[in-house]
């Protein structure tokens, strides 16, 4: 019996720019001159930010579509309900489902932390009583919408304009917000929380470490803040701006003491503080970069950098690899003429929708939405090494091959090499060896029989 063995393997590749759309989002009054899409819901159907018109203050607004793919069809821009009429407002964060929006409203020269509910109601966030309060801002909301974080400025005494910046967290099931603790031993108790994990158990932001320095920190389960970087790190963080749903990816801005410049960073419990590399595709090098938000799954980070000419450029990182928003949109042929995306502020759960603002064709600042496909390409499948031995006693062939996790394998066989039939279904690789025995029951007593091992990504 002649029993040769042949191999083949299947692989798939999906490039980042397989599908790209770039949508300028317009203005409340249709004219501007400014709008910014600062945050986006997890399902990419709601964006929040502000829009300003000539001679009028910024007003909090919301862009809404029925589905992530329907922005061109039914996307609309609305004013967030504001009653009483403010002197200015801004929506800074949105919950995963888009039902809770937080930010600030201005009244009579001061700003106060507010939130908007799904019913369009504007509610003042209940902070602890402070007779010398100056301003307050709600910077973030947990994905479930239960935990709101921000800060309030409170004058040290009635004779001074100096303030203490007190960070707060408000559980919407509680009657009043509570203050977060300052850094232990710091003579300056300022602290500002900016984001919260899905269950609110981890809050991130920054705290004053000394008179001249602040540090990126995390508050775990309402405890004292912990500085993200270690004393021996060369990347020294000073603001933690966003956190993934599970609380294990934190991003923000730091100082790279080796490079001598401010850089975007990513922090994880396992990997610690890591500087994110800047893109190298631009005409000019970057003076600094910063990471503003991270996708819910922790894979995609958005932000911006300032180049040596002083121009901002919108940037995002996918699994640590940097991209310029303008490069992706231009290469796909969807960037409008003379459009310059300047900052990326918002990102959905998967990282496939990114919002921000830039310099539009008109020369005005305008909000935008970039839709891409950041689904990770499967790793290349490596053809398994195969060895075989003929068992004369059992008149059968024993085939051995090594499997790998993340791939699937199957055996095909037959007497016609051009049309081998599967001898079983796809089996997931375990990282261990597999033996397949082709005996008389398989070969049917054919004088020659062929086997093929196939592998693919699962």
Secondary structure as GFF3:
##gff-version 3
##sequence-region A 1 458
A	DSSP	beta_strand	5	7	.	.	.	ID=ss1
A	DSSP	three_ten_helix	16	18	.	.	.	ID=ss2
A	DSSP	beta_strand	21	24	.	.	.	ID=ss3
A	DSSP	beta_strand	33	40	.	.	.	ID=ss4
A	DSSP	beta_strand	46	53	.	.	.	ID=ss5
A	DSSP	beta_strand	59	64	.	.	.	ID=ss6
A	DSSP	alpha_helix	71	74	.	.	.	ID=ss7
A	DSSP	beta_strand	76	79	.	.	.	ID=ss8
A	DSSP	beta_strand	88	94	.	.	.	ID=ss9
A	DSSP	beta_strand	101	107	.	.	.	ID=ss10
A	DSSP	beta_strand	110	116	.	.	.	ID=ss11
A	DSSP	beta_strand	122	124	.	.	.	ID=ss12
A	DSSP	beta_strand	133	141	.	.	.	ID=ss13
A	DSSP	beta_strand	147	155	.	.	.	ID=ss14
A	DSSP	beta_strand	163	171	.	.	.	ID=ss15
A	DSSP	beta_strand	178	179	.	.	.	ID=ss16
A	DSSP	beta_strand	191	196	.	.	.	ID=ss17
A	DSSP	beta_strand	202	208	.	.	.	ID=ss18
A	DSSP	beta_strand	214	220	.	.	.	ID=ss19
A	DSSP	beta_strand	226	227	.	.	.	ID=ss20
A	DSSP	beta_strand	235	243	.	.	.	ID=ss21
A	DSSP	beta_strand	250	256	.	.	.	ID=ss22
A	DSSP	beta_strand	261	268	.	.	.	ID=ss23
A	DSSP	beta_strand	272	275	.	.	.	ID=ss24
A	DSSP	beta_strand	286	294	.	.	.	ID=ss25
A	DSSP	beta_strand	300	307	.	.	.	ID=ss26
A	DSSP	beta_strand	312	318	.	.	.	ID=ss27
A	DSSP	beta_strand	321	324	.	.	.	ID=ss28
A	DSSP	alpha_helix	325	331	.	.	.	ID=ss29
A	DSSP	beta_strand	340	347	.	.	.	ID=ss30
A	DSSP	beta_strand	353	359	.	.	.	ID=ss31
A	DSSP	beta_strand	365	371	.	.	.	ID=ss32
A	DSSP	beta_strand	386	391	.	.	.	ID=ss33
A	DSSP	beta_strand	396	402	.	.	.	ID=ss34
A	DSSP	beta_strand	407	414	.	.	.	ID=ss35
A	DSSP	beta_strand	421	422	.	.	.	ID=ss36
A	DSSP	beta_strand	427	428	.	.	.	ID=ss37
A	DSSP	beta_strand	433	438	.	.	.	ID=ss38
A	DSSP	alpha_helix	440	443	.	.	.	ID=ss39
A	DSSP	beta_strand	450	457	.	.	.	ID=ss40
###
